Amino acid sequence: MEKSKSFPEYSCSYTEFGFRDRSSSYNFNGPTQKGTGFITSDDPELKRKKRIKAYNVLTAEGKLKTSVRNSFKWIKNKFSDIRYGV
């Protein structure tokens, strides 16, 4: 890298600070080679576990929605009872 013009004694090189070259940085799309220790996405057991987790999340969301809906109904009924004196 080139030297800074305003501060010539300081270098802009990242290798001096221990940073790696960009070509060897982490790949966020997963490993590029198979057999590197990561579980492949073709594993049916892994797919089943992910599917079950998704079902459990949907179930929890449904329970939460039902609870909130029932709470609003309860509050609405209480205010109606107070207002109309039932």
N, C-alpha and C positions, 0 to 999 in steps of 0.2 A: 504494500500500500504506500501511497505517497505521504509525505510529511505535511502537516498543517502549515499553511502559509502564515497565519497569525501567530502561531506558537510552534516554531520549527523544532524545538527540542522535544515535542510530544509527537508520537507516531500514532497513526490511525489503525494500526494493525491489531486485529483481534487475537492473533496467535500469541502475542506477548502476554495476554491476560489468561491464556489457557482455554480460549474458546475453540471449538472444533470448526473444521471447514463445513460449509453448508451442504456439500454433497454427502457427508456422513451423518447428517442430522436425522432425527427420529422421523419415521414415516407414520403419519396418523391414520393411514388406511390399512394398517396391519403389516405383518411381515411379508416381505417380497418372496421369500423362499419357504417352501413347505418343510416341515420337520425341524423347525427352530425352537420347538418347545411350546408353541401356542396351539390351542385346540382349534382345529379347522371348523369352519361354519357348516361343513357337510355332515357333521356328527349328529345323528338323529336323536340321541339322548340329550344333547345340548339344546337342540331345537325344541324338544318336548319340555325341558325345564324352563326355557324362555317363554313358551306358550302358556305354561301353567302360571308363571309369574304374572304375565299379562292378564290372565283371567282373574287372578287374585286382586290385582290392582283395580280392575273394573268392578269387582264385587265390593271392594272397600269404598270406591267412589259412589256406587249405588246406595250403599248403607248410609254414607254421609249425606247424600242428597235427600234420602228419605227422612233422616233425622232432622235436617234443617227444615224441610217442608213441614214436618209434623210440629216442629217448634213454632213456626210462623202461624200454623193453624191454631195452636194452643193459645198463643198471644192474642190472635185475632178474636178467638172465642172469649177470652177473659175480658178484653176491652169491650166487646159487645155485651157481655153480661153486666159489666159495670155501667155502661151507658144506658142500657135499656132496662136494668134492674131485674134481670131474670133470676 
